[in-house]
Structures are given as structure tokens and as C-alpha cells.
Amino acid sequence: MSSRPGSRARTYGPAAPRWFTLAWTKAGRDPERILAWGARLSGDRQWFIQKAIGWWLRELAKSDPERVRRFLADHGGALGAVARREASKYLGGQTGAAEAAR
């Protein structure tokens, strides 16, 4: 969090990463940016960061489930349980359940 006066992160607290970045996951956007953020932050153990990654992947799964499955195969081991659970929410079938259990 920034200590600059007027900083949004300071004003909105630790939940800010989730909803400030969620628009990047909507259909029609290039998901590579959000996937790169997710890969870079996958090892961060802060709950809000893991929740944000899960939300990003969950939203992307609505329009591109295969890309989310590939991300989980590559980076799922580094993600926390909350991120894997959120990411798998719309994958359905055995694949989503298997990824969430990992």
C-alpha cells in the first residue's frame, strides 16, 4: 500500500487489487496481462492477493476456460487454495474439481 495522500490503495484498503483489476478480465480484453500478473503473484501468500488471482481466473473462465485450465496446469501448484477454488468455479466437470483439489 502506498502512503501517498490520496492513494487509492490507501483509501480502499487491501481489497483494492481485486476490483481495480477485475475489468481486465472481461471478454474482449487481451487476457495475457492478467495471466502475467497471476503468474508473477501466484507465490504471494497474502489472502487478498490470492483471492484477486482467483477472481481474475474465474472471470476469464467464462470466456476462455481452456486458457484457465492451462494456467492452472502450469501455475496451480503455486496458488493458494482460495485462488484454485475461485478459478475452478466455472470450469465444471472433473477438470475443475481436480484442479481445485490439487
Residue frames relative to the residue before (quaternion, step in Angstrom):
aa qw qx qy qz dx dy dz
M 1.0000 0.0000 0.0000 0.0000 0.00 0.00 0.00
S 0.4209 -0.7021 0.5234 0.2365 3.50 -1.05 0.80
S 0.3292 -0.7411 0.5462 0.2101 3.55 -1.11 0.63
R 0.3970 0.7112 -0.4850 0.3183 3.60 1.27 0.16
P 0.4971 -0.6336 0.4875 0.3373 3.59 -0.94 0.78
G 0.7966 0.2748 -0.2184 0.4922 3.54 -0.95 0.87
S 0.4248 0.7020 -0.4715 0.3230 3.58 1.24 0.02
R 0.4788 -0.6839 0.4666 0.2921 3.59 -0.83 0.94
A 0.6352 0.5284 -0.3475 0.4433 3.60 0.92 -0.81
R 0.6560 0.4970 -0.3056 0.4788 3.57 1.00 -0.79
T 0.6738 0.5042 -0.2891 0.4563 3.57 0.98 -0.84
Y 0.7978 0.3376 -0.1592 0.4734 3.58 0.83 -0.97
G 0.4792 -0.7088 0.4137 0.3112 3.59 1.23 -0.08
P 0.7863 -0.3893 0.2291 0.4215 3.56 -1.32 -0.12
A 0.5857 0.5787 -0.3893 0.4129 3.64 1.15 -0.27
A 0.4588 0.7310 -0.4227 0.2764 3.60 1.20 -0.37
P 0.6372 0.5465 -0.3741 0.3941 3.69 0.81 -0.75
R 0.6328 0.5466 -0.3457 0.4258 3.59 1.01 -0.71
W 0.8187 0.2977 -0.1750 0.4588 3.56 0.47 -1.08
F 0.5715 0.5564 -0.4091 0.4432 3.62 1.13 -0.22
T 0.7653 0.3706 -0.1850 0.4927 3.59 1.07 -0.68
L 0.4663 0.7174 -0.4314 0.2861 3.60 1.20 -0.26
A 0.5962 0.5847 -0.3654 0.4113 3.61 1.04 -0.64
W 0.6020 0.5769 -0.3583 0.4200 3.62 1.13 -0.53
T 0.6689 0.5170 -0.3001 0.4419 3.61 1.19 -0.37
K 0.4982 0.6853 -0.4236 0.3205 3.59 1.19 -0.26
A 0.6367 -0.5373 0.3981 0.3840 3.55 -1.20 0.63
G 0.7341 0.3870 -0.3043 0.4676 3.55 -1.02 0.81
R 0.6351 0.4770 -0.3254 0.5131 3.58 1.26 -0.26
D 0.5006 -0.6153 0.5060 0.3388 3.55 -1.19 0.50
P 0.3091 -0.8053 0.4755 0.1725 3.59 -0.43 1.16
E 0.4537 0.7138 -0.4537 0.2806 3.61 1.17 -0.19
R 0.6201 0.5450 -0.3541 0.4394 3.59 1.00 -0.70
I 0.7005 0.4585 -0.2780 0.4710 3.58 0.81 -0.96
L 0.6367 0.5150 -0.3307 0.4691 3.60 1.04 -0.68
A 0.6281 0.5151 -0.3333 0.4786 3.59 1.05 -0.70
W 0.6285 0.5101 -0.3332 0.4835 3.61 1.00 -0.78
G 0.6641 0.5178 -0.3046 0.4451 3.57 0.89 -0.93
A 0.6547 0.5027 -0.3110 0.4711 3.58 0.96 -0.85
R 0.6815 0.4951 -0.2920 0.4530 3.57 0.90 -0.91
L 0.7626 0.3747 -0.1927 0.4908 3.59 1.00 -0.80
S 0.4007 0.7644 -0.4509 0.2276 3.61 1.24 -0.12
G 0.7101 0.4541 -0.2666 0.4675 3.61 1.05 -0.62
D 0.4928 0.6506 -0.4357 0.3796 3.59 1.27 -0.10
R 0.3029 -0.8020 0.4938 0.1454 3.59 -0.64 1.10
Q 0.4399 0.6810 -0.4860 0.3265 3.64 1.15 0.04
W 0.5369 -0.6680 0.4161 0.3040 3.54 -0.83 1.05
F 0.6797 0.4951 -0.3094 0.4440 3.62 0.84 -0.90
I 0.6256 0.5161 -0.3422 0.4745 3.60 1.05 -0.65
Q 0.6591 0.4942 -0.3094 0.4750 3.59 0.91 -0.87
K 0.6384 0.5167 -0.3271 0.4675 3.59 0.99 -0.79
A 0.6366 0.5265 -0.3253 0.4602 3.61 0.99 -0.81
I 0.6458 0.5053 -0.3224 0.4729 3.59 0.90 -0.88
G 0.6490 0.5230 -0.3128 0.4555 3.59 0.93 -0.85
W 0.6568 0.4964 -0.3081 0.4768 3.57 0.98 -0.83
W 0.6213 0.5368 -0.3488 0.4519 3.59 0.95 -0.83
L 0.7085 0.4610 -0.2621 0.4655 3.56 0.82 -1.03
R 0.6161 0.5465 -0.3449 0.4503 3.59 1.02 -0.74
E 0.6751 0.4796 -0.2935 0.4777 3.59 0.91 -0.89
L 0.6520 0.5082 -0.3151 0.4663 3.59 0.96 -0.81
A 0.6121 0.5768 -0.3434 0.4179 3.60 1.07 -0.72
K 0.5799 0.5883 -0.3762 0.4196 3.59 1.15 -0.49
S 0.7836 0.2953 -0.1582 0.5233 3.60 1.04 -0.71
D 0.8113 0.1126 -0.0331 0.5727 3.62 1.11 -0.54
P 0.0650 -0.8560 0.5118 0.0321 3.60 0.53 1.15
E 0.6180 0.5561 -0.3588 0.4244 3.61 1.02 -0.65
R 0.6372 0.5227 -0.3257 0.4634 3.56 1.01 -0.77
V 0.6444 0.5008 -0.3177 0.4827 3.60 1.04 -0.73
R 0.6239 0.5270 -0.3417 0.4650 3.60 1.00 -0.77
R 0.6513 0.5037 -0.3165 0.4712 3.60 0.96 -0.81
F 0.6325 0.5240 -0.3303 0.4650 3.58 0.99 -0.84
L 0.6729 0.4926 -0.3009 0.4627 3.58 0.89 -0.90
A 0.6287 0.5234 -0.3389 0.4646 3.58 1.03 -0.71
D 0.7197 0.4470 -0.2478 0.4699 3.59 0.98 -0.84
H 0.8351 0.2133 -0.0508 0.5045 3.59 0.89 -0.94
G 0.4193 0.7540 -0.4400 0.2492 3.60 1.24 -0.14
G 0.6230 0.5635 -0.3407 0.4221 3.58 1.07 -0.67
A 0.6896 0.4659 -0.2748 0.4816 3.58 1.13 -0.60
L 0.6006 0.5845 -0.3534 0.4156 3.60 1.22 -0.40
G 0.4934 -0.6205 0.5182 0.3209 3.52 -1.24 0.48
A 0.6954 -0.4878 0.3351 0.4076 3.56 -1.28 0.36
V 0.6461 0.5282 -0.3329 0.4391 3.61 0.94 -0.83
A 0.6527 0.5024 -0.3180 0.4696 3.62 0.98 -0.77
R 0.6629 0.4954 -0.3104 0.4677 3.60 0.91 -0.87
R 0.6502 0.5231 -0.3183 0.4498 3.58 0.96 -0.86
E 0.6727 0.4825 -0.2944 0.4775 3.60 0.88 -0.94
A 0.6615 0.5268 -0.3078 0.4361 3.59 0.91 -0.93
S 0.7191 0.4650 -0.2404 0.4571 3.57 1.03 -0.80
K 0.4187 0.7666 -0.4309 0.2265 3.57 1.25 -0.32
Y 0.8013 0.2579 -0.1312 0.5236 3.63 0.89 -0.88
L 0.4614 0.6802 -0.4603 0.3354 3.59 1.18 0.27
G 0.2376 -0.8282 0.4811 0.1617 3.57 1.18 -0.54
G 0.7968 0.3463 -0.2301 0.4386 3.50 -1.34 0.13
Q 0.7715 -0.3554 0.2703 0.4533 3.53 -1.31 -0.30
T 0.5990 0.5925 -0.3713 0.3902 3.61 1.02 -0.71
G 0.6885 0.4758 -0.2875 0.4658 3.57 0.82 -0.95
A 0.6678 0.4964 -0.3040 0.4639 3.57 0.93 -0.85
A 0.6503 0.5165 -0.3151 0.4595 3.57 1.01 -0.82
E 0.6567 0.5002 -0.3107 0.4712 3.58 0.98 -0.81
A 0.6634 0.5094 -0.3113 0.4510 3.59 0.96 -0.84
A 0.6752 0.5005 -0.2968 0.4534 3.59 1.05 -0.70
R 0.5639 0.6400 -0.3754 0.3627 3.57 1.16 -0.52
